[in-house]
Amino acid sequence: VMRGSNTSGNIDIASTDVIITSSGMFPEPLSLDSIEGILIWRESNEGYKFTSDSIRVTSSALDSQSNVEIVVPEDSAPIIDLATTFSVDDIALAKRYIPQNVVKPKLYDWFQNALESGSIPRGSAVFYGPLDKFPFDNNEGRFLLQANVRNTSMKYQPLWPAANLLDVDVVVDNTRLYTERGQSASTGNRIVDAKIEIADLRNPVLTINALATGTLETVRQFVLQSPLTNVFGGQMDRISVDGDASFDLDLMIPIRSVRDFEVTTRIRTGNGSMQVAGFPAPVTDISGVVTVTRDSIQSESMGGTFLGRPITIDLHSAADDEPLFKAIASVRGVVTAEALITELGLPLGDVIGGRSEYSLDLKFPKRNEESRTPMTFAITTDLEGMEIRLPEPLGKPAGSQVGLAAGIYLVDGGERIETSGMAGESVAWQLSVARVEDEWDFDRGVLALGGELVEPAETRGLHIRGSAAEVRFGDWLNMSRSGETQSGTVDRIRSVDLKIADLYLLGQHLVDHRITIDRSASDWLVQFDGDSIAGSVFVPYDFFGDRALVLDMDRLYLPG
């Protein structure tokens, strides 16, 4: 209802089911449940003046109460003095009330995408000053909005996990948006008093500075759901972790180009543990700091326990000469024979003893459709202090050094581990271990002696190839018979093809002979080719059983 004259009057507003249509301000019509209030106008020396002590606007999304005074001079821009209190029940609906002609298009789109859900139990706004001077760069006026935001899901960038603003005070001061106090969460991490800011809404750049506390698992989830997972080659889904953790997050996102973000996060733990899927032994007692940026990773003062012994850990980005890998954890420590058997489950039984220093690089491969590079453990050691209780040419006393370089490859699926490497200059291997009913057991492989090229094994069991300076057959036979042997090393041999310079066999010394050995169900088939012996021998596994030793010789000279 309107009453008045040319110099004064009032409008008594009591409207319900209001539809506001303005294609320039709102992309779609806005629905309001009601608008109530009295607007008074009068002519004054300053111009026309419009005032209201109470205008209430309600809808399914918000409820506001305002008082306002607007002066419209004849020769200058209108001057506003507005004070509002409001509450928002549903931010997902209320974000439609942001006028799109007031903010930049990219910023408008960001608000529409970022504000997923939530509420504002209480808020207030003041807006005063000449409208043509907004946003009041020279202090001609002020726009100040203050809101207590609750349980609000904020998807601040498409590639990052949403932040849950549990109880946060948000301020918009002219063109600056920032937070003052609050509690938030993200992927289970608790965040207190994070600093979220857009310093100038006309050139919107979002910055987030936060300290989050949680567990290594909640931190892993944060990494998994963010671009930080790329620093680990997309391999974090193959890592399980446990223990307490915290991290600092410094994130900068240009709203006009949200994918051109910059990030630095520092992750800390003092009691963590980590295990790679498909690898039987975890790293425990992890402590230290890991710094991750968009393209790099490094650690500080990091250590832990692996196979029951302390280790140092240096986590860093892969160098340019490792193009298949993204990040590398370099480990230094000491390993005992007992730990290799009991914790890694290697079927070595009484074959090894002692301890030795080692270096290990855990390499995180780049994950993409073109590259199927497995997660890799690269190991180097001189084996000093480690005894290998095998007959020649594979035995080694504890005090000697033999350089060993090996790779362990965790094939996707976690059901197989492959290894290849070289010890000294004359022993090389390519082996595969398979998981059978939750236990690891040797599947197949080739052991090459004397610099022989290693070819993959086509059948199960251990296949020995190459050449050797000395072999004492009786020592190997005794190992296979020994009831004390726990490892079954000899039992895993499927075939042998060796050129042997000095072969000691049944009291004989044979020079420069080739020997091939194949297994059957109950015998070894041993074939000789040399100046002294040429032919075949069937050797029963049990000399005291019913089966006889059978010789089929083309040539047999026993030099003694």
C-alpha positions as CSV (number, residue, x, y, z in Angstrom):
1,V,0.0,0.0,0.0
2,M,1.4,3.4,-1.0
3,R,0.5,6.7,0.6
4,G,2.1,10.1,-0.1
5,S,2.7,13.2,-2.2
6,N,5.5,14.6,-4.2
7,T,7.4,15.5,-1.1
8,S,6.8,12.6,1.3
9,G,5.1,9.3,1.7
10,N,5.4,5.7,2.6
11,I,5.0,2.2,1.2
12,D,3.6,-0.5,3.4
13,I,5.0,-3.8,2.1
14,A,3.3,-7.1,3.0
15,S,3.9,-9.4,0.0
16,T,4.0,-13.2,-0.1
17,D,5.1,-15.7,-2.8
18,V,7.3,-13.1,-4.4
19,I,9.2,-13.9,-7.7
20,I,12.1,-11.7,-8.6
21,T,13.2,-11.7,-12.2
22,S,16.3,-9.9,-13.4
23,S,18.4,-11.6,-16.0
24,G,21.2,-9.2,-15.5
25,M,21.5,-10.0,-11.8
26,F,20.3,-13.6,-11.4
27,P,20.4,-16.4,-14.1
28,E,17.0,-17.7,-13.0
29,P,14.0,-16.2,-11.1
30,L,14.3,-16.0,-7.3
31,S,11.5,-17.1,-5.0
32,L,10.8,-15.4,-1.7
33,D,8.2,-16.5,0.8
34,S,7.6,-12.9,2.0
35,I,8.7,-9.3,2.1
36,E,7.4,-7.2,5.0
37,G,8.2,-3.6,6.1
38,I,7.5,0.1,5.7
39,L,9.5,2.3,3.4
40,I,9.3,6.1,4.0
41,W,10.4,8.8,1.6
42,R,10.6,12.5,1.9
43,E,12.3,15.4,0.2
44,S,15.1,17.1,2.1
45,N,17.9,19.6,1.4
46,E,20.2,16.6,0.5
47,G,17.7,15.3,-2.0
48,Y,15.1,12.5,-1.7
49,K,15.7,10.3,1.3
50,F,14.3,6.8,1.6
51,T,14.3,5.1,5.0
52,S,13.0,2.0,6.7
53,D,13.5,0.8,10.3
54,S,12.6,-2.8,9.5
55,I,12.3,-4.7,6.2
56,R,12.1,-8.5,6.6
57,V,12.7,-10.9,3.8
58,T,12.1,-14.7,4.2
59,S,12.5,-17.7,1.9
60,S,13.2,-21.4,2.1
61,A,16.9,-20.5,2.1
62,L,17.3,-17.4,4.3
63,D,15.7,-14.9,6.8
64,S,16.9,-11.3,7.0
65,Q,16.0,-8.1,8.9
66,S,17.2,-4.8,7.6
67,N,17.1,-1.1,8.2
68,V,18.2,1.3,5.5
69,E,18.5,4.9,4.5
70,I,19.2,5.9,0.9
71,V,19.8,9.6,-0.1
72,V,19.4,10.4,-3.7
73,P,21.0,13.8,-4.4
74,E,20.1,15.7,-7.6
75,D,23.7,16.1,-8.8
76,S,25.6,13.0,-7.5
77,A,25.3,9.3,-6.9
78,P,23.0,7.8,-4.3
79,I,24.4,7.4,-0.8
80,I,23.4,4.2,1.1
81,D,23.4,3.3,4.8
82,L,22.3,-0.3,5.3
83,A,22.4,-2.6,8.3
84,T,21.2,-6.2,8.0
85,T,21.1,-9.3,10.2
86,F,20.4,-12.6,8.6
87,S,20.5,-16.4,8.8
88,V,20.8,-19.0,6.1
89,D,19.3,-22.5,6.4
90,D,20.7,-23.8,3.2
91,I,23.8,-22.3,1.5
92,A,23.2,-24.5,-1.6
93,L,20.0,-22.5,-2.2
94,A,21.1,-19.2,-0.8
95,K,24.2,-18.9,-3.1
96,R,21.7,-18.2,-6.0
97,Y,21.1,-14.8,-4.3
98,I,24.6,-13.6,-5.1
99,P,24.1,-11.0,-7.9
100,Q,26.2,-12.1,-10.9
101,N,26.6,-8.6,-12.2
102,V,28.4,-7.5,-9.0
103,V,31.3,-10.0,-9.1
104,K,33.5,-11.2,-11.9
105,P,32.1,-14.1,-13.9
106,K,34.9,-16.5,-12.8
107,L,34.4,-15.6,-9.2
108,Y,30.6,-16.0,-9.5
109,D,31.1,-19.5,-11.0
110,W,33.6,-20.3,-8.2
111,F,31.1,-19.4,-5.5
112,Q,28.4,-21.5,-7.2
113,N,30.7,-24.5,-7.5
114,A,32.5,-24.2,-4.2
115,L,29.5,-23.7,-1.8
116,E,28.0,-27.2,-1.8
117,S,26.0,-27.2,1.4
118,G,25.8,-25.8,4.9
119,S,24.2,-23.0,7.0
120,I,24.8,-19.6,8.5
121,P,23.0,-19.4,11.9
122,R,23.8,-15.8,12.3
123,G,25.2,-13.0,10.1
124,S,25.3,-9.3,9.7
125,A,26.2,-6.8,7.1
126,V,26.7,-3.0,6.9
127,F,26.9,-1.0,3.7
128,Y,27.4,2.7,3.7
129,G,28.8,5.3,1.4
130,P,28.2,6.7,-2.1
131,L,27.4,3.9,-4.5
132,D,29.6,5.2,-7.3
133,K,32.7,5.0,-5.0
134,F,32.2,1.3,-4.1
135,P,34.3,-0.6,-3.3
136,F,35.6,2.4,-1.4
137,D,39.4,2.2,-2.2
138,N,39.9,5.6,-0.6
139,N,37.8,5.0,2.5
140,E,34.7,6.8,1.1
141,G,32.5,4.2,2.7
142,R,32.5,0.5,3.8
143,F,30.9,-2.8,3.0
144,L,31.3,-5.3,5.9
145,L,29.7,-8.7,6.0
146,Q,30.2,-11.0,9.0
147,A,28.9,-14.6,9.1
148,N,29.2,-17.6,11.3
149,V,29.3,-20.5,8.9
150,R,28.4,-24.0,10.1
151,N,28.8,-27.5,8.7
152,T,29.5,-26.1,5.2
153,S,31.0,-28.2,2.5
154,M,33.4,-26.1,0.5
155,K,34.8,-27.5,-2.7
156,Y,37.4,-24.8,-3.2
157,Q,39.1,-26.5,-6.2
158,P,37.8,-29.4,-8.3
159,L,40.9,-31.6,-7.8
160,W,41.1,-31.1,-4.0
161,P,38.9,-32.7,-1.3
162,A,36.2,-30.5,0.0
163,A,36.7,-28.8,3.3
164,N,34.0,-29.1,5.9
165,L,33.7,-25.7,7.7
166,L,32.3,-26.9,11.0
167,D,32.2,-23.6,12.8
168,V,34.0,-20.7,11.0
169,D,33.6,-16.9,11.1
170,V,33.8,-15.4,7.6
171,V,34.3,-11.7,6.9
172,V,34.0,-9.7,3.7
173,D,35.5,-6.3,4.2
174,N,35.0,-4.2,1.1
175,T,36.8,-6.4,-1.5
176,R,38.7,-8.7,1.0
177,L,37.2,-12.0,2.0
178,Y,38.8,-13.8,5.0
179,T,38.2,-16.1,8.0
180,E,38.9,-15.1,11.6
181,R,38.3,-18.1,13.8
182,G,37.0,-21.5,13.3
183,Q,37.1,-25.3,13.2
184,S,37.2,-27.3,10.0
185,A,37.8,-30.8,8.8
186,S,39.0,-32.5,5.6
187,T,39.2,-36.2,5.0
188,G,39.1,-36.8,8.8
189,N,41.8,-34.2,9.6
190,R,40.9,-31.6,12.2
191,I,41.8,-28.0,11.4
192,V,41.7,-25.1,13.9
193,D,41.8,-21.4,13.0
194,A,42.7,-21.9,9.3
195,K,43.4,-18.7,7.4
196,I,41.3,-18.6,4.3
197,E,41.5,-15.4,2.3
198,I,40.8,-13.8,-1.0
199,A,42.7,-10.5,-0.6
200,D,40.9,-8.7,-3.5
201,L,37.7,-10.0,-5.0
202,R,38.3,-8.0,-8.1
203,N,41.4,-10.1,-8.8
204,P,40.5,-13.2,-6.9
205,V,43.3,-15.5,-5.6
206,L,42.3,-17.9,-2.9
207,T,44.9,-18.6,-0.2
208,I,44.6,-21.3,2.5
209,N,47.0,-21.6,5.4
210,A,46.1,-24.3,7.8
211,L,47.5,-26.7,10.4
212,A,45.7,-30.0,10.4
213,T,45.9,-32.9,12.9
214,G,44.9,-36.4,12.4
215,T,46.4,-39.8,11.6
216,L,48.7,-40.9,8.9
217,E,45.7,-42.6,7.3
218,T,43.6,-39.4,7.2
219,V,46.7,-37.6,5.7
220,R,47.0,-40.4,3.2
221,Q,43.4,-39.9,2.2
222,F,43.9,-36.2,1.8
223,V,46.9,-36.9,-0.5
224,L,45.0,-39.6,-2.4
225,Q,42.1,-37.1,-3.1
226,S,44.3,-34.2,-4.1
227,P,46.9,-33.5,-6.8
228,L,49.6,-34.3,-4.2
229,T,49.1,-38.0,-5.1
230,N,50.9,-37.2,-8.4
231,V,54.1,-36.5,-6.5
232,F,54.0,-40.2,-5.4
233,G,53.4,-41.4,-8.9
234,G,49.7,-42.1,-8.1
235,Q,50.9,-45.1,-5.9
236,M,49.5,-44.0,-2.5
237,D,46.6,-46.5,-2.9
238,R,49.3,-49.3,-2.6
239,I,50.5,-47.9,0.8
240,S,48.9,-48.6,4.2
241,V,49.8,-46.4,7.1
242,D,49.1,-46.0,10.8
243,G,50.0,-43.6,13.6
244,D,49.4,-40.0,14.5
245,A,50.3,-37.1,12.1
246,S,49.8,-33.5,11.4
247,F,50.5,-31.3,8.4
248,D,50.7,-27.6,7.4
249,L,49.0,-26.6,4.2
250,D,49.9,-23.5,2.2
251,L,47.7,-23.4,-0.9
252,M,47.3,-20.6,-3.5
253,I,44.6,-21.0,-6.2
254,P,43.9,-18.3,-8.8
255,I,40.1,-18.3,-9.2
256,R,40.5,-17.3,-12.8
257,S,42.7,-20.3,-13.5
258,V,42.0,-22.8,-10.7
259,R,44.4,-25.4,-12.1
260,D,47.4,-23.1,-11.9
261,F,47.6,-23.6,-8.1
262,E,50.7,-23.6,-5.9
263,V,51.0,-25.8,-2.8
264,T,53.4,-26.6,0.0
265,T,52.6,-29.0,2.7
266,R,54.7,-30.3,5.6
267,I,53.7,-33.6,7.0
268,R,55.0,-34.7,10.5
269,T,54.8,-37.9,12.4
270,G,56.5,-39.4,15.5
271,N,55.1,-42.9,15.7
272,G,54.1,-43.9,12.2
273,S,54.2,-47.1,10.3
274,M,54.0,-47.9,6.6
275,Q,53.6,-51.1,4.5
276,V,53.6,-51.5,0.8
277,A,50.9,-53.9,-0.6
278,G,52.4,-57.1,-1.7
279,F,55.5,-56.7,0.5
280,P,55.5,-58.7,3.8
281,A,57.4,-56.4,6.2
282,P,56.3,-52.9,7.4
283,V,58.4,-49.9,8.4
284,T,57.6,-48.9,12.0
285,D,58.5,-46.2,14.4
286,I,58.6,-43.6,11.6
287,S,59.4,-40.1,12.6
288,G,60.4,-37.0,10.7
289,V,59.0,-34.3,8.4
290,V,58.1,-34.6,4.7
291,T,57.6,-31.5,2.6
292,V,55.5,-31.9,-0.6
293,T,55.0,-29.3,-3.3
294,R,53.1,-29.6,-6.5
295,D,56.2,-31.1,-8.3
296,S,58.6,-32.2,-5.6
297,I,59.1,-34.1,-2.3
298,Q,61.8,-34.1,0.3
299,S,62.2,-35.3,3.9
300,E,64.0,-34.0,7.0
301,S,65.4,-36.0,9.9
302,M,63.4,-39.0,9.0
303,G,64.0,-42.5,10.4
304,G,62.2,-45.6,11.5
305,T,62.6,-49.4,12.1
306,F,62.7,-52.0,9.4
307,L,63.2,-55.7,9.9
308,G,63.8,-55.0,13.6
309,R,66.7,-52.6,13.1
310,P,66.9,-48.7,13.0
311,I,67.0,-47.1,9.6
312,T,67.5,-43.6,8.1
313,I,65.1,-42.5,5.4
314,D,65.6,-39.9,2.7
315,L,62.5,-39.2,0.7
316,H,63.0,-37.2,-2.5
317,S,61.9,-36.7,-6.0
318,A,63.3,-39.0,-8.7
319,A,66.2,-37.5,-10.7
320,D,65.9,-36.8,-14.4
321,D,67.9,-40.0,-15.1
322,E,65.1,-42.1,-13.6
323,P,62.3,-41.1,-16.0
324,L,60.0,-44.0,-15.1
325,F,59.8,-43.0,-11.4
326,K,58.3,-40.1,-9.5
327,A,59.6,-40.4,-6.0
328,I,62.3,-42.4,-4.2
329,A,62.7,-43.3,-0.5
330,S,66.4,-44.0,0.1
331,V,66.9,-46.3,3.2
332,R,70.1,-47.1,5.0
333,G,70.4,-49.7,7.7
334,V,71.6,-53.1,8.9
335,V,69.8,-56.4,8.2
336,T,70.2,-59.7,10.1
337,A,69.8,-63.2,8.6
338,E,67.2,-64.0,11.2
339,A,65.0,-61.0,10.1
340,L,65.3,-62.0,6.5
341,I,63.9,-65.4,7.4
342,T,61.3,-64.6,10.1
343,E,60.0,-61.2,9.0
344,L,60.4,-61.3,5.2
345,G,59.6,-65.0,5.1
346,L,62.5,-65.9,2.8
347,P,62.9,-69.7,2.5
348,L,66.6,-69.6,3.5
349,G,66.4,-71.6,6.8
350,D,70.0,-72.4,8.0
351,V,71.6,-71.2,4.7
352,I,72.5,-67.7,5.9
353,G,73.7,-66.2,9.2
354,G,75.1,-62.9,10.5
355,R,74.2,-59.3,9.6
356,S,75.2,-56.8,7.0
357,E,74.8,-53.1,6.1
358,Y,72.7,-52.3,3.1
359,S,71.2,-49.4,1.1
360,L,67.7,-49.6,-0.3
361,D,65.8,-47.3,-2.7
362,L,62.0,-47.7,-2.7
363,K,61.0,-46.3,-6.1
364,F,57.5,-45.0,-6.7
365,P,56.8,-45.4,-10.5
366,K,54.8,-42.9,-12.5
367,R,51.3,-44.4,-13.0
368,N,49.8,-44.1,-16.5
369,E,48.3,-46.3,-19.1
370,E,51.5,-46.5,-21.2
371,S,53.8,-47.4,-18.3
372,R,53.4,-50.5,-16.3
373,T,56.6,-50.1,-14.3
374,P,56.2,-51.9,-10.9
375,M,57.0,-50.5,-7.6
376,T,60.7,-51.3,-7.2
377,F,63.1,-51.9,-4.3
378,A,66.7,-51.4,-5.4
379,I,69.2,-52.9,-3.0
380,T,73.0,-52.6,-2.7
381,T,75.3,-54.2,-0.1
382,D,78.7,-55.7,0.2
383,L,77.4,-58.6,2.4
384,E,80.2,-58.1,4.8
385,G,79.2,-59.9,8.1
386,M,76.7,-62.1,6.3
387,E,77.6,-65.8,6.0
388,I,76.1,-67.9,3.2
389,R,76.3,-71.6,4.1
390,L,76.2,-73.1,0.6
391,P,78.8,-75.2,-1.0
392,E,81.1,-73.8,-3.8
393,P,80.6,-71.8,-5.9
394,L,77.8,-70.0,-3.9
395,G,79.1,-70.1,-0.4
396,K,80.6,-67.1,1.4
397,P,82.3,-66.6,4.8
398,A,81.0,-63.8,7.0
399,G,84.2,-61.8,6.9
400,S,84.5,-61.5,3.1
401,Q,82.9,-58.8,0.9
402,V,80.9,-59.5,-2.2
403,G,79.2,-56.6,-3.9
404,L,75.5,-57.3,-4.4
405,A,73.0,-55.2,-6.5
406,A,69.5,-56.4,-6.7
407,G,66.0,-55.2,-7.7
408,I,62.8,-56.4,-6.1
409,Y,59.7,-55.7,-8.2
410,L,56.1,-55.7,-6.7
411,V,54.0,-56.7,-9.7
412,D,50.5,-55.1,-9.8
413,G,48.0,-57.3,-8.0
414,G,50.3,-58.1,-5.1
415,E,50.4,-61.9,-5.8
416,R,53.9,-62.0,-7.1
417,I,57.3,-60.6,-6.3
418,E,60.1,-60.7,-8.9
419,T,63.8,-60.1,-8.3
420,S,66.9,-59.8,-10.4
421,G,70.4,-58.9,-9.6
422,M,74.1,-59.7,-9.5
423,A,76.5,-60.7,-6.7
424,G,80.2,-60.1,-7.5
425,E,81.0,-60.5,-11.1
426,S,80.0,-64.1,-11.5
427,V,76.6,-64.7,-10.0
428,A,73.3,-63.3,-11.5
429,W,69.7,-64.3,-11.0
430,Q,66.1,-63.7,-12.1
431,L,63.6,-65.2,-9.6
432,S,59.9,-65.1,-8.8
433,V,58.1,-65.6,-5.5
434,A,54.3,-66.2,-5.5
435,R,51.7,-65.9,-2.7
436,V,50.0,-69.2,-2.0
437,E,47.3,-69.2,0.7
438,D,48.6,-66.0,2.3
439,E,52.2,-67.3,2.4
440,W,55.1,-66.6,0.1
441,D,56.9,-69.4,-1.6
442,F,59.5,-69.7,-4.4
443,D,57.9,-70.2,-7.8
444,R,60.6,-70.2,-10.5
445,G,63.8,-68.5,-11.6
446,V,67.3,-68.8,-13.1
447,L,70.6,-68.6,-11.3
448,A,73.5,-67.8,-13.8
449,L,77.1,-68.4,-12.8
450,G,80.3,-67.1,-14.5
451,G,78.8,-64.1,-16.2
452,E,76.2,-66.2,-18.1
453,L,73.3,-64.1,-19.6
454,V,70.1,-64.6,-17.5
455,E,67.1,-65.9,-19.5
456,P,63.6,-66.1,-17.9
457,A,62.6,-69.5,-16.5
458,E,59.8,-71.2,-18.5
459,T,59.0,-73.8,-15.9
460,R,58.7,-73.9,-12.1
461,G,61.7,-74.4,-9.9
462,L,65.3,-73.1,-9.8
463,H,67.4,-73.5,-12.9
464,I,71.1,-73.1,-12.6
465,R,73.1,-72.1,-15.7
466,G,76.6,-71.0,-16.7
467,S,80.1,-72.0,-15.6
468,A,81.9,-72.5,-12.3
469,A,85.6,-72.9,-11.3
470,E,84.8,-75.6,-8.6
471,V,81.9,-77.8,-7.6
472,R,82.0,-80.5,-5.0
473,F,79.0,-82.7,-5.8
474,G,79.1,-84.5,-2.5
475,D,78.6,-81.3,-0.5
476,W,75.5,-80.5,-2.5
477,L,74.2,-84.1,-2.2
478,N,74.8,-84.0,1.6
479,M,72.8,-80.8,1.8
480,S,69.8,-82.3,0.0
481,R,69.9,-85.3,2.3
482,S,70.4,-83.4,5.5
483,G,67.4,-83.6,7.8
484,E,68.5,-80.4,9.5
485,T,68.1,-78.3,6.4
486,Q,65.2,-76.0,7.0
487,S,65.1,-74.1,3.7
488,G,64.6,-76.8,1.1
489,T,67.1,-74.9,-1.1
490,V,68.3,-78.0,-2.9
491,D,64.8,-79.4,-3.2
492,R,63.8,-76.3,-5.2
493,I,66.5,-77.0,-7.9
494,R,64.8,-78.2,-11.1
495,S,67.7,-78.3,-13.5
496,V,71.4,-77.6,-13.8
497,D,73.6,-76.8,-16.9
498,L,77.1,-76.0,-15.9
499,K,80.6,-76.0,-17.4
500,I,82.9,-76.8,-14.4
501,A,86.6,-76.5,-14.4
502,D,87.2,-78.7,-11.3
503,L,84.4,-81.1,-10.5
504,Y,84.8,-83.4,-7.4
505,L,82.5,-86.4,-7.7
506,L,82.5,-89.7,-5.8
507,G,86.2,-89.4,-5.0
508,Q,87.1,-88.3,-8.6
509,H,88.5,-85.0,-9.8
510,L,87.2,-84.2,-13.2
511,V,88.6,-81.4,-15.2
512,D,86.7,-79.3,-17.7
513,H,83.4,-81.1,-17.8
514,R,79.9,-80.0,-18.7
515,I,77.2,-81.4,-16.4
516,T,73.5,-81.2,-16.8
517,I,71.0,-82.2,-14.1
518,D,67.3,-82.7,-14.3
519,R,64.8,-83.8,-11.7
520,S,62.3,-86.6,-12.0
521,A,59.9,-87.9,-9.4
522,S,62.5,-90.1,-7.6
523,D,65.9,-89.5,-9.3
524,W,68.4,-87.0,-10.5
525,L,69.3,-87.4,-14.2
526,V,72.9,-86.4,-14.3
527,Q,74.6,-86.1,-17.8
528,F,78.4,-85.6,-18.2
529,D,80.3,-84.4,-21.3
530,G,84.1,-84.3,-21.0
531,D,87.4,-86.0,-21.7
532,S,87.0,-88.4,-18.7
533,I,83.3,-89.0,-18.6
534,A,80.5,-88.9,-21.2
535,G,77.1,-90.4,-20.5
536,S,74.2,-90.4,-18.0
537,V,73.7,-91.4,-14.4
538,F,70.4,-91.8,-12.6
539,V,71.0,-90.9,-9.0
540,P,68.2,-91.8,-6.5
541,Y,67.3,-89.2,-3.9
542,D,67.6,-91.8,-1.2
543,F,70.7,-94.1,-1.5
544,F,69.3,-96.3,1.2
545,G,66.0,-97.0,-0.6
546,D,65.0,-99.6,-3.2
547,R,66.1,-97.6,-6.3
548,A,69.5,-98.3,-7.8
549,L,72.1,-96.0,-9.1
550,V,72.2,-96.5,-12.9
551,L,75.0,-95.6,-15.2
552,D,74.7,-95.4,-19.0
553,M,78.2,-94.3,-20.2
554,D,79.7,-93.7,-23.6
555,R,83.1,-93.0,-22.0
556,L,84.2,-93.5,-18.4
557,Y,87.8,-92.9,-17.1
558,L,88.2,-92.5,-13.4
559,P,91.3,-90.4,-12.8
560,G,90.9,-90.5,-9.0
